Amino acid sequence: MTAITLPPDLLAWAHAEVAAGRAESVEALVAKGLRGYRLGIDTFRKSLDDARLEADRDGWIPGDAFMRDLESILQWYRENLGARAALKVAQTVQSRLTAMQNGADQRRRAVAGRIALLQSCCA
């Protein structure tokens, strides 16, 4: 086994957990924490792999190309339908981008919640 040195605050907390019966030993508690950390890292890496697979399947849109396309669309609206129509399109695009970001944030929070639950109950 490899010896490690914990910072005093973590060592005190770990001893308190053992004394309270919430951990078998400091070593077991450290191992449990590392397993939880590894689970979080593995889950994050899988989410990146899943995102790459989705992008490969559905197509990538580089940010600069998206912005050029959006500017072209807005310019067409300005020239053909007026500034108010272009503004309406820009607002619609912004609200959809915000909704997409909010959905991604909710998925990240759900994953983080599952990780925390697993960390608290799994050895």
N, C-alpha and C positions, 0 to 999 in steps of 0.2 A: 504494500500500500504506500502511496506517496503522501508524505507529510505536507500539510499546508498550514499557513498562518492566517487566521482570520483577524480582521480589525477588531479592536476591543468591543465596540458596540455590537457587532454581529455575534461575537463569541458569547457575550453576556446574554444576548437574546436567545441564542441556541441553548445555552445552559438552562435558562428559564423555561424554555419549551420542554426540555427533557425533565426538569424538576416538576413541571405541571402535568407530566404524563402525556403530552401531545406529540412527543417524539421518543423513539427508542434510545437514540444516542445522538451526540453531536455529529458523528460520522454519517449516520443514517439520514439525519436532517440535511446535511450538505449534499448527500447523494440524491435525495428527493428533490432538492432545489435545482441541482444540475440536470436531472431528468426533465423537470418542468421547463427549464431554460431550453434544453435541446428540443423538446416538443414544440415550443414556441418558434424556434428557428426553423425546424423542419416544416411546420405548418406554413410559415411565411414563405419559405422557398418553394413549397408546393403551390402556393397561391401565385407566385411569380411564374412558375412553369405553366400553370393553368391559363394565366393571362396570355403568355406567349402562344400557347396552342390555340386559344380563342382568336388571337390576332392573326395567326397564320391561317386559320380556317376562314375567318370573316374578313380579313384584310387589315392592313396597317394604314393609317393616315398620319404621315409625319406632321408635326405641329406647324411648321412653316408652310407646307402645302395647304393645310387646312385654312390657315389665315389668309393666304393668297386667294384661295377659292372663295372664302367668305367675303373678302374685299371686292372681288369681281362681282359677286351676286349683289352686294349692297350698292355698288356703282351702277349696275343695270337698273336696280330699283330707283335710285336717285334720278337717273337720266330718263327713264320711261314712266315712272309712276310718281315721282316726287320724293322730297325729303321725308315727309311723314310716313310714307310707305316703307322707305329704307329704315327709318327709325323703328317702325313696328317689327320689321324682320329682325333687326339687330336685337331688340328686346326679347323676341321669341327665341332666338338662338341662345341668348344669355340665360334665359329661364330654363331651357332644356339642358344646357351645359351644367347649370347649378343643380338641376334635378339628378343628372348623372353623377355628379360629384357627391351629392347627398346620399345617393344609393350606395356608392362605393364606400363612403364613410360608415354607413349603417352596416355593411357587410364586414368592414374591418372591426367595428365594435363588437359584432356578433362573434367573430372569430376570437377576438381578445377575451370576451366573456367565457367562451368555451375553454380557452387555454387556462384562464384563471381557475375555473371550476376543476379542470383536470389536475392542475397543480395542487389544489387544496385537498384533493381526495385520493390521488394516486401516488403510490410509492415509487 
